Amino acid sequence: MPRIPPPSPVQGSPAIGSATIRLEERHSAAIRWMHWVNFPLLFIMIWSGFLIYWADSASDYTYEHQVYRVGLGEFTLFRLFPDWFYRLFRLDGHLTRGLAFHAFFMWLFTANGVLYALFLAISGQWRAIVLDRRALAQFVSAVRAELTGHHALHPGHKYSAAQRVAYTLVILMGTGAVVTGIAIWKPTSLHPITTLCGGYQTARWLHFWLTVGFCFFFLVHVVQVLRAGWNTLRSMVTGAEVVPVSEPDAAPASFGGYVHER
């Protein structure tokens, strides 16, 4: 009986026993540690800040909430925040607690931010995060593509242009929050910093809107991570992302850019 030769493998199909996925390093241990440490610190700073803002936004307060409002001249469109907001989240009547938490955790928040900046500078990873002219042009192209109903191709970098815009803004916002916070904390003994911020009231105004910006970034960041899926979130915990071996070098990416492309 003639011997039947084994079937030849189909062209393009993986060999039996060969790996179909691989682990690709995404985030260093230092980045992951500082990211997860900063998460509760930022939450506590925002929470305690709301406790402090309550005292200023009370309707019978001396300054009549002239800082935390949106309006033109004497006309107030709305003030931040209305009484029902503080009652709903139980933020009213805790001024001293807010001051105590804010004064303590601001040092940890600042120290973590300084360590993050030093790590980026020493390791050279700032080149992948900080926005440059090319990334800005890619971001504009991505916005234009999304507005016209198309998907832009990811250029293959570790972070997309949209992420680099967001992370650069967060670094600037964090720096601004610390500087304006110091100007509010010591307006007399550190008056050069207060003057640099445009005075005490201007420093308060800037500090407040930077906090609102952090809240907006936090919400967008969480939504985008949830859209990207478990693989992206896991990479920020373990440092590696599971990717197919045969994954192409570029593929359509969402505007948020949280689906990392190779």
N, C-alpha and C positions, 0 to 999 in steps of 0.2 A: 504494500500500500504506500503510495507516494506520500512524502512528508510535506505537510502544509506549513509554509513559512508564516511567522507571526505577522500580524497586520502592522503596516508602517504607521507611525504617528501622524496625525493630521497637522498640516503645516499651521503654525501659529498657536497650537494648543500647548499648555504647559506639560512638561514631562511628569510621569507618575512619581509622586513623592516630593516634587519641587514645591517651594514655598510660593504662596499666592499673595501673601501680605508681608509687610515689613514694618519695623518701628523706625520712625524718623524723629530725630531730636528737634524739639521746638523751643523749649524754654529752659534756661539754666536754673539750677537750684536757688541761686541768689534772687533771680527775678521772681520765681514762684514764692519764695518765703516773703519777700517784701510786698508782693501783690496781696497775699492773704493776710499779712499783718496790717496792711493799710486798709483793708476792707472794714474791719470793726472799728479802727481808729477814726476813719472818715465818718462812719455812721454815728459814733458817739459825739464827734465834733458838730455834726449837723443837728443831732437831737438836742444837745446842750445849747447850741446856738438858738434854736427855736424857743427854748425855755427863757433865754435872755431877751429875744425879740418880743416876747409876749408883753414884757413890762413896758416896752416903748410903744407898742401898737395899741395899748389900752386907750379907749376913747376919752377918758378923763385924765390922760397923762399931760404933763406940763407942756411938752413939745408938740402935742397934738399930731403925733406920727408924721411929721414932715419929711422924714427920711425914707421910710418904707411905704411909699405910695406911688401910684402912677397917675400923673395929671400934668397940667400946664398952668403955671402961675398959682393962683389961689384955687383953681378948679381941680378937684380930685376925682378922677374917673373911678378908681377903686384903691383900697389900701390893702397892704399885705401884713398880716392876714386877718380875715374877719374873725369875729368872736367865736362863731360856730366851729371854725377850724381848730382853735386851741381847745375848746371843750371836747370835740370829737376825739382828739388824740391825747387828751389829758395833759396839755402843755401849759395850762394856766396856773398861776400861783406858785411856781417853783423857781423863782429868780435866783435865790441863793444857791440852790442845787445846781442850776445851770452854770453859774459863775464858777463854782467849785470844780465841776467836771471839766469845763472848758479850760480852766487855768492849769489843770493837771495834765490832761491828755494832749494839750497843744504841744508839749515838749516831746512826747512820744511821736506824734504826727510829724513834727518838724525833723526829728532825728531820723525817722524812717525815710523821709523825703531827701534829706541830705545824703544818707547812705546810698539811696537809689541813684541820685545824680552822680555821686562819686564812682559807683560801680559802672554806670554807663560810660563815663569819661575814661576810666582806667582800662576797661575791657574793650573799648571801641565799639560797643553795641549801639551807641548813640547814632551811628551812621545808618543803622537799619530802622531806627524809630523816629528820629527828628526829621521834620519835613525839609525837603530841599526843592530846588526849582523843577527837577524832573518829576518828582512825586506830585508836586502841585499841578503840573500839566496833566499828569495821568488822572488826578482827582477831577479836574475840570472835564476831561474826556469821559470819565465814568459818569459824572452827573449828566452830561449831555446825552450819553447813551441811554441812561435810565429814563430820562425825560422823553426820549423818542421811542421807548419800548424795546430797546435792544439791551443785550448783556455785554459788558466790556470784558475782554480777556485779561486775566491776571498776568502781569509781566514775569512772574516767577520768583519774586522776592519773598522774604519771610513775612513781611507785613504789607498789606495792600495800601494804596494811596489814601483811601478813606480812613484806615486805621492810623496811619502816620499823621494825618491831619488831626484826628481826635486825640491821640496821645501827646502830640506837641502842644495842643491847646490845654490839655490837662496839666502838663508840666508848667506851663506859663500861669495857669490858674492857681496851681498849688503855691508857686512862688509869690503870686500876688496876694493870696490869702494869708500867707505868713507875714509878708511885709505890712499889709494893712492891719493885720491883727496886732502886730507889735506897735503900730502907730496908735491904735485905739487903747492898747494896754498901758503904755507909758507915753502919753501925749506931751508931758512936760519934760521929764528927764531924757527922753529920746525924741525931742522936738524936731531935730533935722529930718528924721524919718517921717514924722507926721507932716512936716512942711512939704517933703517930697511927694507925699500922697495928696497934696492939695488942701491940707488942713484936717482937723478932727472930723467934722461932719462929712467931708468928702471921703475920708478913709472909711467911715462907717457905711456910707452909701456903696462904695466899691466892694467892701467886705461882704455886704448883704447880697449883692447881685452875683458875686463870685460863688457864694453858697448856693444860690438858685441855679447857677450854671453847673455846679457839682451834682445837684439833684437831677438835673436834666440828663447829664452824661451818664449817671448811674442807671437811670431807667432805660436809656437807649442801649447801654452796654449789656444789661441783663437781657433785654429783648433780643438783641443780635446774637448773644451766646446761645440762647434757647433756640433760635432759628437755625444756628449752625449745627446743633446737635451735640450728643454726648461725647463724640470723639474730640471735639475742640475743647470742651470743658475738662475732659480727662487729661488732655495734654498740659493744662495749667496745674494739674495735681501731680501727675507722674513725670512730666517733662518731655514725654514722647507721644507721638500721634501715630495711629495705625493707618497705613496707606497701602493700596494695592501695588503689587510689584510692577504691573504693566500700566500704571497710571500715566497718562500723557503729560507732557511738560506744561501745557496751558489748557485751561478749560474755562467755560463761562463761570463768572463769579458774581455773587450778589453785590449790590451797591455798598452794603456794610463791610464787605470784605472779610468777614469772619470765617468763611470757608477757605482755609489755606490751600493755595495752589502750588504746584511744583513747576 
